[in-house]
Amino acid sequence: QVQLVESGGGLVQPGGSLRLSCAASGSIFAINHMGWYRQAPGKQRVLVATITSGAPTNYADFVKGRFTISRDKNTVFLQMNSLKPEDTAVYYCKVVQYATVFWGQGTQVTVSS
C-alpha cells in the first residue's frame, strides 16, 4: 500500500502563489506516474498536471504557463502562480504504482480577496 500526505493548501489572494506537496510513503516502488487533480464544488474532478517517468510533463490548458509540476524522489510538487478565483478547489494527489491508483485526501485551495 502507498500512503499519500498532501500539504500546502490555503487561502490566497488573486495573483498570489501556493506550493502543494504530496509525499508518498509505504510500499513505494515502481511509482512511474504522479499527478494533481482538482475538484471544484458541484463539478467533476479534473486533471491539472501529471509527471510520468520517461515522458513530458502534462498540463491542463487552464493552468499552462501558471502552474509547474515537479518530482523529487517520492514527493510531487505543484507550484501555482498567478492564481485566479476559478482555481479554487480541492486539489488531490494521484499516484500510479504498476496498475494501482492511489489518491491523497485532498487539500483545499481558496483564491479570494
C-alpha positions as CSV (number, residue, x, y, z in Angstrom):
1,Q,0.0,0.0,0.0
2,V,1.0,3.6,-0.7
3,Q,0.1,6.4,1.7
4,L,-0.1,9.9,0.4
5,V,0.1,13.0,2.5
6,E,-0.7,16.4,0.9
7,S,0.1,19.8,2.2
8,G,0.4,23.4,1.2
9,G,-3.2,24.4,0.5
10,G,-4.8,27.5,2.0
11,L,-6.3,30.9,1.3
12,V,-4.5,33.2,-1.1
13,Q,-5.4,36.4,-2.9
14,P,-5.8,36.6,-6.7
15,G,-2.4,36.8,-8.3
16,G,-0.7,35.0,-5.4
17,S,1.1,31.8,-5.2
18,L,1.0,28.5,-3.4
19,R,3.1,25.3,-3.5
20,L,1.4,22.0,-2.9
21,S,3.3,18.9,-1.8
22,C,2.4,15.3,-1.9
23,A,4.7,12.8,-0.1
24,A,4.3,9.1,-0.8
25,S,5.3,6.5,1.8
26,G,4.8,2.8,2.4
27,S,5.5,0.4,-0.3
28,I,6.9,3.0,-2.6
29,F,8.4,1.2,-5.5
30,A,7.8,1.4,-9.3
31,I,5.9,4.7,-8.9
32,N,6.1,5.9,-12.5
33,H,3.2,8.3,-12.6
34,M,2.3,11.1,-10.3
35,G,-0.2,13.9,-10.8
36,W,-2.5,16.6,-9.4
37,Y,-6.2,16.8,-10.0
38,R,-8.8,19.2,-8.6
39,Q,-12.5,19.3,-7.9
40,A,-14.5,22.5,-7.5
41,P,-17.8,22.5,-5.7
42,G,-20.5,20.9,-7.9
43,K,-18.1,19.9,-10.6
44,Q,-16.2,16.7,-11.5
45,R,-12.6,16.0,-10.6
46,V,-10.3,17.1,-13.5
47,L,-6.7,16.7,-14.4
48,V,-4.4,19.6,-13.5
49,A,-0.9,18.3,-14.2
50,T,0.9,15.0,-14.4
51,I,4.5,13.8,-14.4
52,T,5.4,10.4,-15.8
53,S,8.8,8.7,-16.0
54,G,10.2,9.0,-19.5
55,A,7.5,11.3,-20.7
56,P,7.0,15.1,-20.9
57,T,5.0,16.7,-18.2
58,N,1.4,17.3,-19.0
59,Y,-0.8,20.3,-18.1
60,A,-4.4,21.2,-18.5
61,D,-4.8,24.2,-20.8
62,F,-6.3,26.3,-18.0
63,V,-3.0,26.1,-15.9
64,K,-0.4,26.2,-18.7
65,G,2.1,28.9,-18.0
66,R,1.0,29.4,-14.4
67,F,1.5,26.0,-12.7
68,T,4.6,23.8,-12.6
69,I,4.7,20.2,-11.6
70,S,7.9,18.6,-10.3
71,R,9.0,15.5,-8.5
72,D,11.8,14.8,-6.1
73,K,12.0,11.0,-5.4
74,N,8.6,10.1,-4.0
75,T,7.3,13.6,-3.5
76,V,5.4,15.5,-6.1
77,F,5.0,19.3,-6.0
78,L,2.7,21.7,-7.7
79,Q,3.9,25.3,-7.9
80,M,0.9,27.5,-8.5
81,N,1.5,31.1,-9.6
82,S,-0.9,33.9,-10.8
83,L,-3.8,32.2,-9.0
84,K,-7.3,33.1,-10.0
85,P,-10.6,32.7,-8.2
86,E,-11.5,30.0,-10.6
87,D,-8.6,27.9,-9.3
88,T,-10.5,27.5,-6.1
89,A,-11.0,23.7,-5.5
90,V,-9.9,20.7,-3.5
91,Y,-6.6,19.5,-5.0
92,Y,-5.9,15.8,-5.0
93,C,-2.6,14.0,-5.5
94,K,-2.7,10.8,-7.6
95,V,0.0,8.1,-7.8
96,V,0.1,5.1,-10.0
97,Q,2.1,2.1,-9.0
98,Y,2.0,-0.5,-11.7
99,A,-1.7,-0.5,-12.5
100,T,-2.9,0.5,-9.0
101,V,-4.1,4.0,-8.4
102,F,-3.8,5.8,-5.0
103,W,-5.4,9.1,-4.1
104,G,-4.5,11.6,-1.4
105,Q,-7.0,13.0,1.0
106,G,-7.1,16.4,-0.8
107,T,-6.1,19.9,0.2
108,Q,-8.3,23.0,-0.1
109,V,-7.1,25.9,-2.2
110,T,-9.2,29.0,-2.0
111,V,-8.4,32.1,-4.1
112,S,-10.3,35.1,-2.9
113,S,-9.8,38.7,-2.0
